[in-house]
């Protein structure tokens, strides 16, 4: 089964989606399953994983309702507040929702470089581990050290790094990011999504060669069983159309066997997010 492991849906709200700034005005509208389904089919995908794009419990309700109506939404990565008084109650409620396979927070927006090793965060991760949920890491360079510490302290938790940790492709910064990727990949409980790369480059003037070293680093570090293909649609439309994203990565996986290619395009996502084939 081929799965786009990272995309979003929303009914646009300036309050809910405050991260959509003026330079991203093309995203200030609704993006729904009817918009994505033909793109998936045209690119040979059977389904997708819908990832939270707003920090609210209402976001989870919205995504779960969409998943009930559209079978091609094979899993949901929702949002949850580890510091909420009713955190444990909410988490147990989601156990009744088999399509809810993991959670994510906007850690990239946290100024605290040690956010991922706060006691409240670590306690929340322990609860996710106990219930078999994944945790998607959405971080910036200031979180590198705490990410490594958090992962080291939670060897039984499945982490998935979103967007290759958002390397600064536009400016060409590589060394510090590559060192982090090498260190993070040494932990077997971490996988990495090759996603979100087009929007980290020059939106209007990127070239295919801009991405090659970054793809090579992730694939070489994580190996072929811990990498997942994702688009970050519709955010990705700021820089590339849906087919272009697949075309950009194709040269970097040309030496994969047929089985390795199927794992990258869906098998690894199904295994890590426990999606029934």
C-alpha positions as CSV (number, residue, x, y, z in Angstrom):
1,X,0.0,0.0,0.0
2,X,1.3,3.4,-1.0
3,X,0.8,6.1,1.6
4,X,1.5,9.9,1.7
5,X,2.7,9.9,5.3
6,X,2.3,13.7,5.9
7,X,-0.5,16.0,4.7
8,X,-3.1,18.3,6.2
9,X,-6.7,19.3,5.9
10,X,-8.4,22.4,7.2
11,X,-11.3,24.7,7.0
12,X,-9.4,27.9,7.1
13,X,-9.7,30.1,10.1
14,X,-7.3,33.1,10.8
15,X,-7.4,32.3,14.5
16,X,-6.9,28.5,14.2
17,X,-4.3,28.8,11.5
18,X,-2.4,31.9,12.6
19,X,0.9,30.3,11.3
20,X,-0.3,31.1,7.8
21,X,1.3,34.5,7.3
22,X,0.9,37.1,4.5
23,X,3.6,35.4,2.4
24,X,1.5,32.2,2.6
25,X,-1.8,33.8,1.5
26,X,-2.4,31.0,-1.1
27,X,-3.1,28.7,1.8
28,X,-5.7,30.9,3.4
29,X,-8.6,28.8,2.1
30,X,-10.2,25.4,2.7
31,X,-8.2,22.3,1.8
32,X,-10.3,19.1,2.1
33,X,-10.3,15.4,1.0
34,X,-12.0,16.2,-2.3
35,X,-8.9,18.3,-3.2
36,X,-6.4,15.7,-2.3
37,X,-7.9,12.5,-3.5
38,X,-7.4,13.0,-7.2
39,X,-3.8,14.0,-6.6
40,X,-3.2,10.8,-4.6
41,X,-4.7,8.7,-7.3
42,X,-2.8,10.4,-10.1
43,X,0.5,9.8,-8.3
44,X,-0.3,6.2,-7.5
45,X,-1.0,6.5,-3.8
46,X,-3.7,4.5,-2.0
47,X,-4.1,6.7,1.1
48,X,-2.6,9.2,3.4
49,X,-1.9,10.2,7.0
50,X,-3.6,13.4,8.1
51,X,-1.5,15.4,10.5
52,X,-2.8,18.2,12.8
53,X,-2.5,21.7,11.5
54,X,-4.1,23.5,14.5
55,X,-3.5,23.3,18.2
56,X,-6.9,22.3,19.5
57,X,-9.0,19.3,20.5
58,X,-11.5,20.5,17.9
59,X,-8.8,19.8,15.3
60,X,-8.7,16.1,16.3
61,X,-12.5,15.9,16.1
62,X,-12.4,17.4,12.6
63,X,-9.7,15.0,11.4
64,X,-11.4,12.0,12.9
65,X,-14.7,12.9,11.3
66,X,-13.0,13.2,7.9
67,X,-11.4,9.8,8.4
68,X,-14.7,8.2,9.1
69,X,-16.1,9.6,5.8
70,X,-13.1,9.0,3.6
71,X,-11.5,5.6,3.8
72,X,-8.3,6.8,2.1
73,X,-7.4,8.7,5.3
74,X,-5.7,5.7,6.8
75,X,-4.4,7.3,10.0
76,X,-4.5,10.6,12.0
77,X,-1.7,12.3,13.9
78,X,-3.6,14.6,16.2
79,X,-2.8,17.3,18.7
80,X,-2.7,17.0,22.5
81,X,-1.6,19.2,25.4
82,X,0.6,17.2,27.8
83,X,0.0,19.9,30.4
84,X,-3.8,19.8,30.3
85,X,-5.5,18.8,33.5
86,X,-7.6,16.2,31.6
87,X,-4.7,14.9,29.5
88,X,-5.0,11.3,30.8
89,X,-8.8,11.3,30.2
90,X,-8.5,12.6,26.7
91,X,-5.8,10.1,25.8
92,X,-7.9,7.2,27.0
93,X,-10.8,8.5,25.0
94,X,-8.7,8.3,21.8
95,X,-8.1,4.7,22.4
96,X,-11.6,4.2,21.1
97,X,-10.5,5.8,17.8
98,X,-8.4,3.2,16.0
99,X,-7.5,5.6,13.2
100,X,-5.8,7.9,15.8
101,X,-2.2,6.6,15.6
102,X,-0.1,9.4,17.1
103,X,0.2,13.0,18.2
104,X,2.2,16.1,17.4
105,X,2.7,19.6,18.9
106,X,4.1,22.8,17.4
107,X,7.4,22.4,19.2
108,X,9.1,24.5,16.4
109,X,7.2,27.5,17.8
110,X,8.5,26.9,21.4
111,X,11.3,29.4,22.3
112,X,12.5,27.1,25.1
113,X,15.3,25.0,23.7
114,X,14.7,22.5,26.5
115,X,11.0,22.1,25.9
116,X,11.4,18.4,25.0
117,X,13.0,17.5,28.3
118,X,10.5,19.3,30.6
119,X,9.1,17.0,33.2
120,X,5.5,17.5,31.9
121,X,6.6,16.7,28.4
122,X,8.5,13.5,29.4
123,X,5.5,12.4,31.5
124,X,3.3,12.9,28.5
125,X,5.6,10.9,26.3
126,X,5.6,8.0,28.8
127,X,1.8,7.9,28.5
128,X,2.0,7.8,24.7
129,X,4.5,4.9,25.0
130,X,2.2,3.0,27.4
131,X,-0.7,3.2,24.9
132,X,1.4,2.5,21.7
133,X,1.1,6.0,20.1
134,X,3.8,7.5,17.9
135,X,5.1,11.1,18.4
136,X,6.0,13.3,15.5
137,X,8.9,15.7,16.1
138,X,8.4,19.1,14.6
139,X,11.5,21.1,15.7
140,X,14.0,23.8,14.9
141,X,17.8,23.8,15.4
142,X,17.5,25.3,18.9
143,X,15.8,22.0,19.9
144,X,18.5,19.7,18.6
145,X,20.1,19.0,22.0
146,X,16.8,18.4,23.8
147,X,15.5,16.2,21.0
148,X,18.5,13.9,21.4
149,X,18.2,13.9,25.2
150,X,14.4,13.1,25.0
151,X,14.9,10.3,22.5
152,X,17.7,8.8,24.6
153,X,15.5,8.8,27.7
154,X,12.5,7.1,25.9
155,X,13.9,4.1,24.0
156,X,10.5,2.4,23.8
157,X,8.7,5.4,22.2
158,X,8.4,5.5,18.5
159,X,9.4,9.0,17.3
160,X,9.0,10.2,13.7
161,X,11.0,13.3,12.6
162,X,8.9,15.6,10.4
163,X,10.4,17.3,7.4
164,X,13.9,16.1,7.9
165,X,14.1,18.7,10.8
166,X,13.6,21.5,8.3
167,X,17.1,22.0,7.0
168,X,18.0,25.5,5.7
169,X,18.1,24.4,2.0
170,X,17.6,27.9,0.7
171,X,20.8,29.2,2.4
172,X,22.7,26.0,1.9
173,X,23.4,25.4,5.6
174,X,24.3,21.8,6.0
175,X,27.0,20.8,8.5
176,X,25.2,21.4,11.8
177,X,22.0,19.8,10.5
178,X,23.8,16.8,9.0
179,X,25.6,16.2,12.3
180,X,22.3,16.3,14.1
181,X,20.7,13.8,11.6
182,X,23.6,11.5,12.1
183,X,23.3,11.6,15.9
184,X,19.5,11.2,15.9
185,X,19.6,8.3,13.5
186,X,21.7,6.3,15.9
187,X,18.6,5.8,18.0
188,X,16.6,2.9,16.5
189,X,13.3,4.3,17.8
190,X,13.4,7.2,15.5
191,X,12.3,7.3,11.8
192,X,12.4,10.3,9.4
193,X,9.9,11.7,6.9
194,X,11.4,13.0,3.7
195,X,8.7,15.7,3.5
196,X,8.4,19.4,3.5
197,X,11.6,19.9,1.6
198,X,10.4,22.1,-1.2
199,X,9.3,24.9,1.2
200,X,12.7,24.9,2.9
201,X,14.3,25.9,-0.5
202,X,13.8,29.0,-2.5
203,X,10.1,28.8,-3.4
204,X,10.4,30.4,-6.8
205,X,13.9,29.4,-7.9
206,X,14.8,26.0,-6.5
207,X,16.7,23.5,-8.6
208,X,16.6,19.7,-8.3
209,X,20.2,19.6,-7.3
210,X,19.5,21.8,-4.3
211,X,18.0,18.8,-2.5
212,X,20.3,15.9,-3.3
213,X,22.8,16.3,-0.5
214,X,20.0,16.5,2.1
215,X,18.2,13.4,0.7
216,X,21.5,11.5,0.6
217,X,22.3,12.4,4.3
218,X,18.8,11.3,5.5
219,X,18.8,8.0,3.5
220,X,22.4,7.2,4.4
221,X,21.8,7.9,8.1
222,X,18.4,6.4,8.8
223,X,18.6,3.5,6.2
224,X,15.9,2.3,4.0
225,X,13.6,0.9,6.7
226,X,13.2,4.1,8.7
227,X,12.4,6.6,6.1
228,X,8.9,7.6,4.9
229,X,7.7,9.6,1.9
230,X,5.4,12.5,2.6
231,X,4.4,15.7,0.8
232,X,3.3,18.2,3.4
233,X,0.4,19.1,1.1
234,X,-1.0,21.7,0.9
235,X,1.8,23.7,2.5
236,X,4.1,22.2,-0.2
237,X,2.0,23.9,-2.9
238,X,3.8,27.2,-2.0
239,X,6.9,25.8,-3.8
240,X,6.0,22.8,-5.9
241,X,3.0,20.9,-7.3
242,X,2.1,17.4,-6.1
243,X,3.9,15.4,-8.9
244,X,7.0,17.6,-8.7
245,X,7.6,16.4,-5.1
246,X,7.8,12.8,-6.2
247,X,10.0,13.7,-9.2
248,X,12.5,15.5,-7.0
249,X,13.1,12.6,-4.8
250,X,13.1,9.9,-7.5
251,X,16.9,10.2,-8.5
252,X,17.8,9.6,-4.8
253,X,16.0,6.3,-4.6
254,X,16.9,4.9,-8.0
255,X,19.2,2.3,-6.5
256,X,16.4,1.0,-4.2
257,X,15.1,-2.5,-4.9
258,X,11.4,-2.8,-5.7
259,X,10.7,-3.9,-2.1
260,X,12.7,-1.0,-0.7
261,X,10.8,1.4,-2.9
262,X,7.5,0.1,-1.7
263,X,8.6,0.4,1.9
264,X,9.6,4.0,1.4
265,X,6.4,4.9,-0.4
266,X,4.1,3.2,2.1
267,X,5.3,0.0,3.8
268,X,7.4,1.8,6.5
269,X,4.5,4.2,7.2
270,X,2.1,1.3,7.6
271,X,4.4,-0.5,10.0
272,X,5.4,2.6,12.1
273,X,1.8,3.9,12.4
274,X,0.3,0.5,12.6
275,X,-1.9,0.9,9.6
276,X,-3.8,-2.3,8.6
277,X,-3.1,-3.2,5.0
